[in-house]
Amino acid sequence: VTASDADEGLNGHVKYTLKKQTDMAIGIFDLDSESGAITLLRSLDFEESNAYELEVQSRDGGGLFDTAKVE
């Protein structure tokens, strides 16, 4: 995921967090708080679930934030 902020300095620095994930997604995905890269911690098993859902929040140094659903 990617978010940008036009502010300079610390107020323009964006960090990412996982705010919500379905039970099936817990322990499978990792979110890099600096880059927003989502990676797998283990292989997906489509016999377990055919869909996964995460809610990612981006927050700037000034306290503003937004969220996005990743399916």
Rosetta blueprint (number, residue, H / E / L):
1 V L
2 T L
3 A L
4 S L
5 D L
6 A L
7 D L
8 E L
9 G H
10 L H
11 N H
12 G H
13 H L
14 V E
15 K E
16 Y E
17 T E
18 L E
19 K E
20 K E
21 Q E
22 T L
23 D H
24 M H
25 A H
26 I L
27 G L
28 I L
29 F E
30 D E
31 L E
32 D L
33 S L
34 E L
35 S L
36 G L
37 A L
38 I E
39 T E
40 L E
41 L L
42 R L
43 S L
44 L L
45 D L
46 F L
47 E L
48 E L
49 S L
50 N L
51 A L
52 Y L
53 E L
54 L E
55 E E
56 V E
57 Q E
58 S E
59 R E
60 D E
61 G L
62 G L
63 G L
64 L L
65 F E
66 D E
67 T E
68 A E
69 K E
70 V E
71 E L
